[in-house]
Amino acid sequence: MNISLVMEVMQSAAAAAIKISAPILIVSLMIGLAIAVFQAATQIHEQTLTFVPKLLVTAIMLIALGSWMMETMSDFTLHIFDLMLKVQ
């Protein structure tokens, strides 16, 4: 196993992690920003007001994008197995 193969695996892992986590993180960030603006405008500073909507939106996103996430992870796993077969 050489350095270029290790770097390829690390690059593929980082790309897969970003590809999977980005949609959920971006939507959660947008919801948090909208709630923060609402709280600043109304001067309501309740902790559960930020937690519950983020939790619900994250759960909805996981349900909606779950099959795509599994497909992405499956492709990554197959890529890793292909690299392992090339090394042998």
HELIX and SHEET records of a PDB file:
HELIX    1   1 ILE A    3  THR A   42  1                                  40    
HELIX    2   2 GLN A   47  VAL A   87  1                                  41    
END                                                                             
